[in-house]
Amino acid sequence: MTLKVSHVSKKFKNVTAVDDISFELETGKMLGFLGRNGAGKTTTFRMILGLAEPTEGEVYFNGKAIDASSYDVIGYLPEERGLHAKLKVVDELYYLATLKGMAKKDIKKAIDYWLERFQINEHREKKIESLSKGNQQKVQLLASMLHEPQLLILDEPFSGLDPVNVELLKKAVIDLNQKGTTIIFSSHRMEHIEELCDDVCILNRGKMVVQGPIQKVKRESGYQRVVIDADFDLHDFDTHPGVVATKHTSHEYVFLIENEQVAQVLYTKLQSRGFVKRFELLDPTIQEIFIEKVGDIHE
């Protein structure tokens, strides 16, 4: 195991921010780490990074407790960005790379490669403050990956980026992961979690409420999803026994249901109503599991 978090808790006076959580993450795996605002995600990250001491429990990386000797092989992109606004892009990256112990000859090569890959090479001599918010975010993500860390924690890495740049940065994260970097990925975009991650953890008020490989979590959620595309109204199904949640678009109805027997009843009721273009029984999405466990994403 690369990372082991064992019965970790963090208390601030009378508030328990993280309450007895445990998980293990193997080398080269990507973990989706989810929770509403205030659930304890950032506190957990700080304990993994050695920036905060657990009140109880232990964190091990590569078989030993994380200390200053581990910092050169760890990367972190915090949700609250923090670059030196007055520095030029290339100077900022050079400075941050030296903090990670990179050799001078490797730093220039790495900076040139990543600036070109992130399509911001033309901004290398510009001050950080003159860049767009999206390009500043690229620089910050680049800085966390520059030294090709063994462990990388990404907190909302794609927020505020347009779809083209999201795909550009996703590909870079995937490539780094495939080279062996272990990644913890936090995002409110559940489709990114499903697409990129092997495992998922969901925190609710400091407690771990969901944990495991994504496909296993889906199978064991206790719910399934029925997708129906029909030419007639189905809103009466919203309150049907066994239907626990609904999501409708202009093209289809989606029902989160308790079991397959509910799907059979819904299918039978459809027969007398008219033509059905699509009726499909699927595993729930991570977003549906998230909402069922902790409520909606938005406060």
Beta strands, then each sheet from edge to edge (+ up, - down):
strand 1: 3-12
strand 2: 15-25
strand 3: 30-35
strand 4: 56-61
strand 5: 64-65
strand 6: 74-77
strand 7: 151-155
strand 8: 182-186
strand 9: 199-204
strand 10: 207-213
strand 11: 224-230
strand 12: 243-248
strand 13: 253-257
strand 14: 276-282
sheet 1: 2+ 1- 4+ 5-
sheet 2: 6+ 7+ 8+ 3+ 9+ 10-
sheet 3: 12+ 13- 11+ 14-
end
